[in-house]
Amino acid sequence: MRYWLAIPAAGLGQRLGAALPKQYLQVAGRSLLEWALAPFVGDPRCEGIVVALAADDRWWPQVRERLSRPLVEATGGAERSDSVRRALEALAARTEGDPWVLVHDAARPCVRLEEVDALLEAAARHEGGALLALPLVDTLKRQEDDPSGAAAIVARTEPRAGLWRALTPQAFRLRPLLAALQAAAAQGRAPTDEAQAIEWAGLGRPRLVPGAATNVKVTTPADLALVGLLLAQPGALPGASSIPAARR
């Protein structure tokens, strides 16, 4: 099954507190963005890649020159969903038909081709789309504020049965996903992932595809340390050789 890849990479990653956008932080010789792109750059099923970037992004040119294939560039927006929408609008303007699109986070550097294979297989059998996800295994606590205001306390324990944690990539047909994101923007709503936009628009019930616990999204310094350990392992990410290591 052939597909396009869309990567929203316009965020600042403020929660990480780094001196540059987190997608450009170096881990094991490459930026997080390059690691996120690596499985797709060399995948013959990938027809092309669209990257949504901040208007004043000064780090991207250094990454682009190390990539072995051309990419389509779009200007991102204030929210992640805005960046995805603009990437898809750029793709819709240059392609006919209704291709499959995989949307992947620029700060998820450890996705493996086995996960991509499983996602594509599920999407091919389910026109409503599919997403990588993990069943929740931890006990969930609902908080309420301590009357003293000093801390949060447990309000109750929430049942975790049937709950999954959404990952990326997520796979949908281009036109329905774009329509769903445009409708959300028109309503002043910002979905936190593509599946939520599809759900809001009533355009399908995406299929859940079990992903890997190593498919970590870098949000905190602890996440960054974890993916550093994962990516430092020999053969950690097949296909990474398609992007040379950054020059020092």
N, C-alpha and C positions, 0 to 999 in steps of 0.2 A: 504494500500500500504506500503510495507516494504522498508527500505532505510538504507544507511550508512550516518553518519555525518562526515564531514571533517572540522576541525577548524585550520586555520593558526594562530599560537600564537608565532611567532618568532620575532615580531617587538619590537622596543624600545619605541615607542610612544614619540619621541623627542619633538613634538610640545606641548605636555602637560607639559614638563619641570619637571617631577617627578624624584625622586631619584632611582626608579626602573621601569621596564617595566610596562606600564599602565595596562596590563591585570592582574597584580598581586596587584593592588591597592585595598584596603579593602573598601567595601561599605556595610553598613547594615549587618555586621558580616561575609561577604564572599568576596572573590576576584571577580573582574569583570569576570574573566574566569570561575569561578565556577557558577556564576549567568547565564552566557551565556550557559553553559553546562546543567544546571538544568532541563529545560523542556525535554531534550532528554535522560538524564540518566535513567529516569523512564518510558520512552515511550516504550511499548512493540513492536511497529512497527520498532524501531531503532535496526538494527542487530548488529551494532558496531560503534565505534567512533575512528577516526584517528586524532591525534593532531600533528601538525608540530611545532617543538620547536627549539629555538636557541641552537647551539652546546654547549654553556657554560651556559645554563640555570640552575641556582642553586635554583630557587624558585619552580619549577615544582614538585619535590619530595614531598613537603609538601602538595600540592594540590592533587596529585595522591593518597596519602594514605587516603584521606577523601572521595574518590569516591567509589561508591558501585558496580562498574563493571570494568572489565579490559579494557584497551585502547591500541590501536596500536600507537606507537610513530614513528615519522619520523623527520629527521633533516631539518629545514627550510632553506630558502635562503635569498638573499639580498632584494628581492622585495616580496610583498604579493603574486603575481602570482607564483613566484618560490616556495614559501612555499606550496601553494595549489597544484601545480604540483607534488611536492615531496610527499605530503600526498597521492595523488591519485596513484602515482607510487607504493607506499608501499601497498596500498589497492589492486591494480591490481595484484600484485605479490602473493596475498594470497586469492584471490577470483576468481571464474569462472563466466562466463556469463557477463551480463552487468547491474548490479544493479543500482538503482537510488541512487544518492548522493546529500545530502543537504550540501552546503558550507555556513558556518556561521562565522561572525566576532567574535573574542574573546572579543572585546570591545563593543559588543551590548548585554548588560545584561538584557534587558527588553522585549525580544520577548516572546509572549504568545502562548500557545498551540492552541488557536483559529486561530492565524495567520498560524501556522504550518499546521493545518488541512486544511485551505483554499488553501495553497500552494500545498499540496499533492493532493488535489482533482483536482486542475487545471492541475498539471503535469500528473496525470493519464489519462487525456483526451487530452493531447497535447504532443506528442513525442518530440517536439522541446524544451521542458523545460519550466520553469516558474521561476519568481522571485517576491518577495515582493517589492512593490514600492508605492510611494505616488504622486498623481498629485500635481504639483506646484501650489501654491495659491498666492505667493508673486509676486509683480511687479519686473521684471528683468531689471537691468541696465547694459549696456556694458560700461566699463571704458576706458578712455584714459588718458595719462599723462598730467597734467597741464603744459603749456609752461614754467612756472616758476620752475617746478620740485618740488614744495612744496607738491603737493597732486594729487590725481586722480580726474578727473572730468567726468561727464556723456558724453559719446559719443552718445548714443542713448538708447531708451527703446526697449527691445527685446520682441516679442510676446511669451506668456507662454502657449498658447493653445496647447494641445497635448503633453506637456512636463511633465515627471515624474522624481522623485528622487528615485534612486535605493537603496533598502535596502537589508538585508539578513535575513533569508537564501535564497539561490537560488538553484533550483533543476534541475539537468540534469542527463542523463545517464552517467555512469562512462567512457566508452570507447570514445564516441565523445568528452566529455569535456577534457579528458586527451590528446587526439590527438590535440585538438584546442590549449591547453596550450603549448604542446610540439612544435607545429608549430610556435606559437608566440615567444617562447624562441629561436628557431632556427633562426628567423628573427631579433632577438634583440629587440623585442617589449614586453612591459609590460602592459597587459590589467589591468584596474583598478577594474574590476569585471569579474565574469565568463561569464555573458551574452555577454560582449564585445568580449571575446575570441571566443565564439560561432559565433558571428556576423562576425568577421574577417575571420573565417574559412569557412564561407558560409554553416554552418551546421544546420541552423534553425533560426526561428524568435520566440524567447521566449515569453511566455504569461505574461502579467503584471497582478499581483494579488494585489489588494489594501491591504496595511498593515496598521499598527496603528502608529499614530504620536508619541506614547510613545516608539516606537522601535528606540531608540536614540543610535547613535554611539559616544562613548566618545573620543573626540579629544582635547577639551579645558577644562580648569578648570570649566567653566560655565556648560559644559555638565556633568562633574563629580558631580557637586552640584545638577543638575537636576535629574540625575538617583538616587542619594542618597535620594532625596525626594520621588521619585516614588517607590523605593524598600523598603522604611521604612513604607509604608502603609500596614496594616494587609491584608494578602492574596494577596499581590501584584503580586506574581508569583506562581500559582499553580504548584506543583511538586518540589519546591525548598527544601522541607523537605527531598528529596532524597540525599541531600548533607548536612552534619552537618555544623554548623557554625564553623568558625576558632577558634582555642584555642588562648587565650590571655596570 
